[in-house]
Each structure stands twice: as structure tokens, then as C-alpha cells.
Amino acid sequence: MQGVLDRLRGALRDDQLGLDDAVREAYAHDDAEWADFAPPLAVVFAESIDDVVAVVHACAATGTPIVPRGAGTGLSGGANATAGSVVLSLERMTRILEIDAGERFAVAEAGVLNDALRAAVAEHGLWYPPDPASSAISTIGGNVATNAGGLCCVKYGVTADAVIALTVVLADGSVARVGRRTAKGSTGYQLAQLLVGSEGTLGIVVDATVKLRPLAGREDRAIVGSFASLHAAGVAVAAISADGIIPSALELIDRTCLDAVAAWQHLDLPTGQAALLLARVDEPGAAGEALAARVAEHMTAAGATSVSRSVDPEDADRLFLARRLAYPSLERLGPVLTEDVCVPRRAVPEMLARIEAIALEHDVTIANIAHAGDGNLHPLIIAPEGDAHARGRAKEAFDRIVEACRDLGGTVTGEHGVGLLKLPGAAAELSPEVLAMHRAIKQALDPQGILNPGKAFPGLST
């Protein structure tokens, strides 16, 4: 039988097929440094839906696993290759196919960068809200694969809330277009929503239709609180939520992260405090002023050492930039094991306290950033390069944080996906009945098990 490489050579140009060691090594894993991977058999650079179909046909005919990949910014190992697999990169599929200003939607290929889509629709007076911290370098396809969130999602929702239709290549090479273009629709199962967050295990997304919002009518006001303890910052988060306030952003960044960003980017950032809470409200006029005042009052009541309102826009932008740069800044200090737990907002103070206790118990450095407004915490565990004992302690701390999250009624991933790193946590979180439903859906859509095997939930390995 003709081998998969022969089939790929017959279907693609030479410059679309990466076979040398350097390319295979570079595309063997995403940004989850602690997740297992192996160099793939080949890397394919698709440029069209026809390319994706050809690759799937070649792999289906030979039983070859396919690992879809966007920009490789994932933090759970969802794009990590396995031995003998083909990595299917969609990064060259960068066309914005349509922007319909009247109906307020856009159609973007999987390789379009999040910020590029946002900039393009802004020219039409529109806004695409989902904005992961990696928005400048992550792709729409990758955002769909993990159901990415971001800074604005506390008010405006995650990727699943924006996606209304998808074009997907299925495991047999057929093409399905699921979803709708209308403002609402209830025909059939909501298959587009099923595919969002499926991490490439059910089909390969080649384009997404996303709904947009008007850019006008929002007036940003920033409120920044400094806190002497993480717990106090958490109390403020819980109080703001309990008051029914839905800010357009409510982010936490701790001292370790601030120091790392300041050292790397030479930014003038606040020092000496355990944590900052960065809040934004975007209601216009008097309503926005009143809401900002209530947020500030909750910060003060929770014990903030200082609260600033109506911060200079450039100052506020610098602080929010520090939040976005926290992860790459910490990577410079050593391998980072990234958590993505999400707890009820009322449990944020307790979860932060448990994270600090776990760091002390296991003698590890844990930095903290968070989409605090929706309870999505990102403890970042740092282990010095080459220190096997520290790495072991970090892994133990990682597991303890997952246990604490679940004990407080949380979930093991808020926006990064299960990938490989969260498989044990997902196994504990999902009931046998729910796991059986997952396996049945996987079997129905991918009977050979060639689409990103071993990812997203336990029991997918072939």
C-alpha cells in the first residue's frame, strides 16, 4: 500500500512538506514545556481547504494520526506530536473571507491571528471580543480548538459565545459546514458548539464564522487597586461579583509577575505590593461613573492599600500590557508549569490562599495571574532549569492545586483546554457516564481514532 509520505508528496508542493529534523523538532510541541511529545513523521503546511482534505485523505488511507496545529501557543500540550504522526499546520491559512457589517459577522480562516481579525473588523466599526493574553500571536483556529477566553470574557464571553458557524474537515476527508449565519437558530444539534473546545479530536476547523459587536458606545474607565495580600485581592473580587457588577475586565497580577515584566520590558510598574487588581467598566456616561465608584468601594472595603480611578489611559494600558506579558516574562526565569483552574467567584479568596499554602508546602515559586472576574486562575509554577528535585516538587504542587480547585467546586481548565497536562484532572472531574458520551461521539466522528489521539479527555489513545 502506498505510504502516507508518498501520498502527501503527490498532493502537495515540496515547500508545503517539512521532513527535515529541524522542522519536525520545531513543530513537535506547543508552549506546554512539561507535556510529552515526539518528533512527527512530517509537518504539512496547508494553504487551503483542499490541502487539508488531501492530508486527511492520505492519513485516513494509511491510519496515520493527524495533529492539527495553529500558532503553537497552547499551554496544555494539545498540539503536541506523537511518534509517526503528521502535524497539520494551518498557520498559512490567513484570509479573512468575509466581513458583513450589516449582519455583524466575519468569516476567518483558521490561521488568522486574533488581533488581525480584531483590527480588520474595527475598520468597519465592529469589535471581536474574545481576547486571550496571546491575542497578538494566537490564531482563530487555535482559539476555537481550546475555547479560548481572555481579558474581556468576564462580560463578553469566550470563543464559544462568538462562534456561530464552522467549516470543518472530518476524519474521512469530507467537508461539513455547521452552524448558521442568522442572529439565532435552533435547527438540529448545535454542532458548531460541540466542535468548539474539542481540540481537533472531532474534526479540523478550517474557518470560523464569528459574531461581532459594535465598536462604538463603550467608554472605558479603569480602576486599579493595590493589595498587601493575595487573599485581600480575592475578597475584593468576590465582593464585586456578589454585588452583581460585571466589569469588562477584572484581572489580577501578583508581585512576582510584575517584577518579571518590569525586569524584561523595563516598564515603570508598581512595586512593593502583593497584588494588583486591574478593573475596567465600559458603560457610557453617568452609569459608567457610578459603576466605577462601586468597584473602587469594594476594593477599599477589602483592604486595598490604594485605589486609583480614572487612571490615565496610557497608565492603564501599561498595566494591562503587564498582565498580557506575565507568562513570557516568567518563562525567562525557567520552565513554567501553567495551571488554568476555574473556581466559583466566591471561592477566589480561598483558592488563592490554598495556592500560597501549596507553594510553601512544596517549596516552589508560584506566580499568580488571573481572569479574576470569572474565577479563572493561572498559577504559574517555576522550576529552575535542570533541577530534577524542583521539577518533581512543581509537579506535586500542580496536582495539589487541581485537587484544591475541584474541592472548591471548580473545573481543571477554564480556557487552555485539557490537552495532555490536564488528562488526570479531567478523569477525576468527568463522571463515567459523561466519559462514555465523549467516547461515543469520538467513535462516531473519528472511528479510526486518527484525529489528535490521546488529547482532550481520557481514553482516546488508539
C-alpha positions in Angstrom: 0.0 0.0 0.0 1.2 3.5 -0.8 2.8 5.1 2.3 1.5 8.4 3.7 4.6 10.3 2.7 4.2 9.2 -0.9 0.6 10.3 -0.8 1.5 13.7 0.7 4.2 14.2 -1.9 1.7 13.6 -4.6 -0.8 16.0 -3.2 1.4 19.0 -2.1 4.2 21.2 -3.2 7.6 20.5 -1.8 7.6 23.7 0.2 4.4 22.5 2.0 6.0 19.4 3.3 8.5 19.6 6.2 10.6 16.5 6.6 14.0 17.6 7.9 14.8 17.2 11.5 14.8 20.9 12.4 11.3 21.5 11.1 10.0 18.3 12.7 11.6 19.3 16.1 10.2 22.8 15.9 6.7 21.7 15.3 6.7 18.7 17.7 5.1 20.6 20.6 3.2 23.7 21.7 4.2 26.0 24.5 3.4 23.4 27.3 7.1 22.6 28.1 6.1 19.9 30.6 3.9 17.8 28.3 5.2 14.7 26.4 5.9 14.9 22.7 7.8 13.1 20.0 9.0 14.4 16.6 6.3 13.8 14.0 6.8 11.9 10.8 6.2 15.1 8.8 4.9 18.6 9.0 2.4 19.8 6.4 1.7 23.5 5.8 -1.8 23.7 4.4 -2.8 26.7 2.4 -6.4 25.9 1.5 -9.3 23.6 2.4 -8.3 21.4 -0.5 -4.9 20.9 1.1 -6.5 19.9 4.4 -8.8 17.4 2.6 -5.8 15.9 0.8 -3.9 15.5 4.0 -6.8 13.9 5.8 -7.4 11.5 2.9 -3.8 10.5 2.9 -3.7 9.9 6.6 -7.1 8.1 6.7 -6.0 5.7 4.0 -2.9 4.8 5.9 -4.2 5.0 9.5 -1.8 7.9 10.3 -2.5 10.1 13.3 -3.1 13.8 12.5 -2.2 16.6 15.0 -3.7 19.9 13.9 -1.8 23.0 14.9 -2.2 26.7 14.8 0.5 29.0 16.1 1.7 26.6 18.8 0.9 29.0 21.6 -1.2 26.4 23.5 -0.3 25.7 27.2 -1.7 22.2 27.7 0.1 20.1 25.1 -3.0 19.9 22.8 -0.8 20.4 19.7 2.0 18.0 20.8 3.0 15.4 18.2 3.3 11.7 18.7 5.7 9.3 17.0 4.6 8.5 13.5 2.0 11.4 13.3 1.6 14.1 10.8 1.4 17.7 12.2 -1.0 19.6 10.1 -0.2 23.3 10.4 -2.9 25.8 9.5 -0.8 28.9 10.1 -0.7 29.8 6.3 -4.5 29.9 6.1 -4.7 33.6 6.9 -7.5 35.0 4.8 -10.4 36.9 6.3 -13.0 35.6 3.8 -15.9 38.0 4.6 -17.0 40.8 6.9 -20.7 41.6 6.9 -21.1 44.8 8.8 -24.9 44.8 8.4 -25.4 41.4 10.0 -22.3 41.8 12.2 -20.3 38.7 11.5 -17.0 37.8 10.0 -15.6 34.6 8.4 -11.9 34.0 9.1 -9.7 31.1 8.1 -8.1 29.1 10.9 -4.7 30.7 10.6 -5.9 34.3 11.1 -4.3 35.9 14.2 -6.8 37.0 16.8 -5.5 40.6 16.8 -5.5 40.7 12.9 -9.2 39.8 12.9 -9.9 42.5 15.6 -8.1 45.1 13.6 -9.9 44.2 10.3 -13.4 44.4 11.7 -12.5 47.6 13.6 -12.3 49.3 10.1 -16.0 48.5 9.8 -16.8 49.9 13.2 -17.1 46.4 14.7 -15.4 44.5 17.5 -14.5 40.9 18.1 -14.4 40.5 21.9 -12.6 37.2 22.8 -9.0 38.3 23.6 -6.7 35.8 25.1 -3.4 37.2 26.5 -1.7 35.7 23.5 -4.1 37.6 21.1 -1.2 39.0 19.1 0.2 35.6 18.3 -2.6 33.0 18.6 -4.9 32.0 15.8 -8.6 31.8 15.5 -8.4 28.1 14.8 -6.4 27.6 18.0 -8.8 29.7 19.9 -11.7 27.6 18.6 -9.8 24.4 19.5 -9.4 25.3 23.1 -12.5 27.6 23.5 -10.0 30.4 24.5 -11.1 33.2 26.8 -9.3 36.3 27.7 -9.4 39.6 29.5 -12.8 40.8 28.2 -14.6 37.5 28.6 -16.0 38.1 32.1 -18.5 40.3 30.4 -18.5 39.4 26.7 -17.9 35.6 26.8 -15.4 33.1 25.5 -14.8 31.9 21.9 -17.8 29.6 22.1 -20.1 32.6 22.7 -18.8 34.2 19.5 -18.7 31.3 17.1 -21.9 30.8 15.1 -20.6 28.5 12.3 -17.6 26.4 11.3 -16.3 24.7 8.2 -14.6 21.5 9.3 -12.9 18.7 7.5 -14.0 15.4 9.1 -11.9 12.3 9.7 -12.8 10.7 6.3 -11.9 13.9 4.4 -15.4 15.1 3.9 -16.3 18.7 4.5 -19.1 19.8 6.8 -20.4 23.3 7.3 -22.2 23.5 10.6 -24.0 26.4 12.3 -25.7 29.4 10.8 -25.3 33.0 9.7 -28.5 34.3 11.3 -28.7 36.0 14.6 -30.2 32.9 16.1 -31.2 29.4 15.0 -32.3 26.1 16.5 -32.2 23.6 13.6 -30.7 20.3 14.6 -28.0 19.7 17.2 -25.7 22.6 17.9 -22.7 21.0 16.2 -20.6 24.2 16.0 -20.7 24.4 19.8 -19.7 20.8 20.1 -16.7 21.3 17.9 -15.5 24.4 19.8 -13.2 23.2 22.5 -12.8 19.7 21.0 -9.0 20.3 20.5 -9.0 18.9 16.9 -10.2 15.4 18.1 -13.5 15.5 16.1 -12.6 17.4 13.0 -10.2 20.0 11.7 -11.6 23.5 11.7 -10.6 25.4 8.5 -12.7 28.6 9.0 -14.9 30.1 11.6 -17.9 32.5 11.3 -18.0 34.7 14.4 -20.5 37.3 15.5 -19.3 40.8 16.2 -20.3 43.8 18.3 -20.5 47.5 17.6 -17.2 49.2 18.4 -18.9 52.5 19.4 -20.9 53.1 22.5 -18.3 51.9 25.1 -16.4 54.3 27.4 -13.6 52.6 29.2 -12.9 53.5 32.8 -10.0 51.9 34.7 -9.9 51.1 38.4 -6.6 49.9 39.9 -6.3 48.5 43.4 -3.1 47.6 45.2 -3.3 44.9 47.9 -0.9 43.7 50.6 -2.1 40.1 50.2 -3.5 37.9 47.5 -6.3 36.9 49.9 -7.4 40.5 50.2 -7.5 40.9 46.4 -9.6 37.8 46.2 -12.0 39.2 48.8 -12.5 42.2 46.5 -13.2 40.0 43.5 -15.8 38.0 45.4 -17.4 41.2 46.7 -17.6 42.8 43.2 -19.2 39.7 41.8 -21.7 39.4 44.7 -22.8 43.0 44.1 -23.9 42.0 40.6 -21.2 44.1 38.9 -20.0 42.7 35.6 -16.9 44.6 34.7 -15.5 44.5 31.1 -12.3 43.2 32.7 -11.1 42.2 36.2 -7.6 40.9 36.2 -5.2 40.0 38.9 -1.4 40.1 38.7 0.9 39.4 41.6 4.3 40.9 42.7 6.4 38.1 41.1 4.8 38.7 37.7 5.1 42.5 38.0 8.8 42.2 38.9 9.4 39.8 36.0 7.7 42.0 33.4 9.4 45.1 34.7 12.8 43.5 34.5 12.2 42.2 31.0 10.4 45.1 29.4 11.8 47.9 31.6 8.3 49.2 32.3 7.6 51.5 35.1 5.3 49.3 37.2 4.1 49.4 40.8 6.3 47.5 43.2 6.1 46.5 46.8 2.5 45.2 46.8 1.5 41.6 46.9 -1.0 42.0 44.0 -2.8 44.4 41.8 -6.4 44.2 40.7 -7.0 45.8 37.3 -10.6 46.5 36.5 -12.4 48.2 33.6 -16.0 49.1 33.1 -17.3 50.3 29.8 -20.8 51.6 30.3 -21.1 55.2 29.0 -21.8 58.3 30.9 -23.1 58.5 34.5 -23.8 54.8 34.6 -20.2 54.0 34.0 -19.0 56.6 36.6 -21.4 55.0 39.2 -20.2 51.5 38.4 -16.5 52.5 38.6 -17.2 54.1 42.0 -18.8 50.9 43.3 -15.8 48.8 42.1 -13.5 51.2 43.9 -15.6 51.0 47.1 -15.4 47.2 47.1 -11.6 47.3 46.7 -11.3 49.7 49.5 -13.6 47.7 51.8 -11.5 44.6 51.1 -8.4 46.3 52.4 -6.7 47.8 49.3 -3.7 49.9 50.3 -4.6 52.3 47.4 -7.2 52.6 44.8 -6.9 54.7 41.7 -9.9 55.7 39.5 -10.0 57.3 36.0 -6.3 56.3 35.6 -4.6 58.0 32.7 -5.3 55.7 29.6 -1.6 55.2 29.0 -1.0 54.2 32.6 -3.9 51.7 32.4 -2.8 50.3 29.1 0.7 49.8 30.5 -0.7 47.8 33.5 -2.9 45.7 31.2 0.1 45.1 29.0 2.0 43.8 32.0 -0.8 41.3 32.6 -0.5 40.1 29.0 3.2 39.8 29.2 3.3 38.0 32.5 3.7 34.5 31.1 6.5 35.1 28.6 8.3 37.2 31.3 8.2 34.3 33.7 9.4 31.8 31.0 12.7 33.6 31.1 13.2 32.5 34.7 12.9 28.8 34.0 10.4 26.2 32.7 6.8 27.2 33.7 4.1 24.7 34.6 0.9 26.5 33.9 -2.4 26.0 35.7 -5.7 27.0 34.3 -8.2 26.3 37.1 -11.5 28.0 37.3 -13.5 28.2 40.6 -16.7 29.9 41.6 -16.1 33.6 42.0 -17.0 33.4 45.7 -14.2 30.8 46.1 -11.4 33.0 44.7 -10.1 34.2 48.1 -9.9 30.6 49.4 -8.3 29.3 46.2 -5.6 32.0 46.3 -4.9 31.2 50.0 -4.6 27.5 49.1 -2.2 28.2 46.3 0.0 30.2 48.6 -0.1 27.3 51.2 0.8 24.8 48.5 3.7 26.9 47.3 5.1 26.9 50.9 4.4 23.2 51.5 6.2 22.1 48.3 9.0 24.8 48.4 8.2 26.1 44.9 7.8 29.5 43.4 4.2 30.1 42.2 3.4 33.4 40.5 -0.2 34.3 40.0 -2.2 35.9 37.2 -5.9 35.5 36.8 -9.0 36.5 34.9 -10.3 37.1 38.4 -13.7 38.3 37.4 -14.7 34.9 36.2 -12.8 32.9 38.7 -10.2 31.7 36.1 -6.8 31.5 37.9 -3.4 30.9 36.3 -0.9 29.9 39.0 2.4 29.6 37.2 4.8 27.2 38.9 8.5 27.9 38.1 11.3 25.3 38.4 14.9 26.2 37.8 16.3 24.6 34.6 18.0 21.3 35.2 16.8 20.9 38.8 15.0 17.5 38.8 14.0 17.8 42.5 12.4 21.2 41.9 10.6 19.8 38.9 9.2 16.9 41.0 8.0 19.3 43.7 6.4 21.5 41.0 4.5 18.6 39.6 3.3 17.7 43.1 2.2 21.3 43.6 0.4 21.2 40.2 -1.6 18.2 41.2 -2.5 19.6 44.6 -3.8 22.8 43.0 -6.0 20.8 40.7 -7.3 18.9 43.8 -8.0 22.1 45.7 -9.8 23.6 42.7 -12.1 20.6 42.4 -12.7 20.6 46.2 -14.0 24.1 45.9 -16.4 23.2 43.1 -14.2 24.2 40.2 -13.0 22.8 36.9 -9.5 21.9 35.8 -9.4 24.1 32.7 -11.1 27.4 32.1 -9.7 28.2 28.7 -6.4 26.4 27.8 -8.0 23.0 27.1 -7.3 19.6 28.6 -4.5 18.7 26.1 -2.2 16.3 27.8 -1.4 18.1 31.0 -5.0 18.0 32.3 -5.9 14.4 31.5 -5.7 13.2 35.1 -7.7 16.1 36.3 -10.3 15.6 33.6 -10.5 11.9 34.5 -11.4 12.9 38.1 -13.8 15.6 37.0 -15.8 13.8 34.4 -18.2 11.1 35.5 -18.2 7.6 33.9 -21.5 8.5 32.2 -20.1 11.7 30.7 -16.8 10.0 29.6 -18.9 7.4 27.9 -20.7 10.1 26.0 -17.4 11.6 24.9 -16.2 8.3 23.7 -19.4 7.6 21.7 -19.1 11.0 20.0 -15.4 10.4 19.2 -16.2 6.9 17.8 -19.0 8.3 15.6 -16.9 11.1 14.1 -13.5 9.5 14.1 -13.8 5.7 14.1 -10.1 5.2 13.2 -9.1 7.5 16.0 -6.6 9.4 13.8 -7.6 13.0 14.8 -5.3 14.2 17.6 -5.4 10.9 19.5 -4.9 11.0 23.3 -6.0 14.6 23.8 -8.9 16.4 25.3 -10.3 13.7 27.6 -9.1 10.3 29.0 -9.3 7.2 26.9 -8.7 8.5 23.4 -5.5 6.7 22.7 -5.6 4.2 19.8 
